[in-house]
Amino acid sequence: MNIEEFRNFCMAKAGVTEGFPFDETVLVFKVMNKMFALTGVDTFESANLKCDPDRAEELREKYAGIKPGYHMSKKHWNTVMMDGSVSDQLIYELIDHSYDLVVEGLPKKLKVELELLKTQNI
């Protein structure tokens, strides 16, 4: 997977915006202004993705390329290496999982707004 594929997959989801809130090298993807994915744009060595804590532990035990979230809550975030040790299919699943977790935690008002965006294909 390359950064273009990663970016396109994230941006295809409803309510997603991208930006550089930390510096000019860390690209952050948010759904309804809540972060669900971030990655370095200069090297694209890894991406941080939110994850259910129990699943996060299982993934870290099973895959050498999945580690506790770098500069993030180690309980709720994983760093996924983009070195080929994790399949593209699993990375896409983990992006979906991260997005879904953030959406689940949104206030009802934002969930309603997001559903409206989905019906409008935005």
C-alpha positions in Angstrom: 0.0 0.0 0.0 1.2 3.5 -0.7 0.2 6.8 0.7 -2.1 7.6 -2.2 -4.1 4.4 -1.7 -4.2 5.0 2.1 -5.4 8.6 1.6 -8.0 7.7 -1.0 -9.5 5.0 1.2 -9.7 7.4 4.2 -11.1 10.3 2.1 -13.8 8.1 0.5 -15.6 7.8 3.8 -18.5 10.1 4.8 -17.7 13.1 6.9 -13.9 12.8 6.5 -11.5 15.8 6.4 -7.8 15.8 6.3 -5.3 18.3 7.6 -1.9 19.0 9.3 -2.8 20.0 12.9 0.6 19.1 14.4 3.1 20.0 11.7 3.6 19.8 8.0 4.6 16.1 8.0 1.8 14.4 9.9 -1.4 14.0 7.9 -4.4 13.5 10.1 -7.8 12.2 9.0 -10.9 13.1 11.0 -14.5 12.1 10.9 -16.8 14.9 12.1 -13.7 16.5 13.5 -12.6 13.5 15.5 -9.3 11.8 14.6 -9.3 8.2 13.3 -6.1 7.9 11.4 -2.7 9.7 11.0 0.5 9.1 9.1 3.7 10.7 8.1 3.7 12.0 4.5 7.5 12.2 4.0 8.2 8.5 4.5 4.8 6.7 5.0 6.5 4.1 7.2 3.5 3.6 9.5 0.0 4.8 10.3 -1.7 5.2 13.7 -5.3 3.8 13.8 -7.7 3.6 16.7 -8.6 0.1 17.8 -10.7 -1.8 20.3 -8.4 -2.5 23.3 -8.9 -6.2 23.3 -8.5 -6.5 19.5 -5.4 -4.2 19.7 -3.7 -6.7 22.1 -4.6 -9.7 19.8 -3.3 -7.9 16.7 0.0 -6.9 18.4 0.6 -10.6 19.5 -0.2 -11.9 16.0 1.6 -9.3 13.8 5.1 -8.0 14.2 4.1 -4.9 12.2 1.4 -3.8 14.6 2.7 -2.1 17.8 1.2 0.1 20.5 0.3 3.6 19.2 3.3 5.8 18.8 2.7 9.1 20.7 -0.9 7.9 21.3 -2.9 6.1 24.0 -1.3 2.7 23.9 -4.6 1.2 25.0 -6.7 2.6 22.2 -4.3 3.1 19.3 -2.0 0.9 17.2 0.8 1.8 15.0 0.6 -0.3 11.8 3.9 -0.6 9.9 3.7 -0.1 6.1 6.6 -2.4 5.4 4.6 -5.3 3.9 4.4 -7.2 7.2 0.6 -6.4 7.4 -1.5 -7.1 4.4 -3.3 -4.3 2.5 -6.6 -6.1 3.2 -6.0 -6.1 6.9 -4.9 -2.4 6.8 -8.2 -1.5 5.0 -10.1 -3.5 7.7 -8.2 -1.6 10.4 -9.0 1.8 8.8 -12.7 0.8 8.7 -12.5 -0.4 12.3 -10.9 2.9 13.4 -13.5 5.0 11.6 -16.4 2.9 13.0 -15.1 3.2 16.6 -14.9 7.0 16.3 -18.3 7.2 14.7 -19.7 5.0 17.5 -18.4 7.5 20.1 -19.8 10.6 18.4 -22.6 12.6 20.1 -26.1 11.8 18.7 -26.3 15.2 16.9 -23.0 14.5 15.0 -24.2 11.0 14.1 -27.4 12.5 12.6 -25.3 15.0 10.6 -23.1 12.2 9.4 -26.0 10.1 8.3 -27.3 13.1 6.3 -23.8 13.4 4.7 -24.0 9.7 3.8 -27.3 10.1 2.1 -25.9 13.0 0.1 -22.7 11.0 -0.7 -20.4 13.5 0.8 
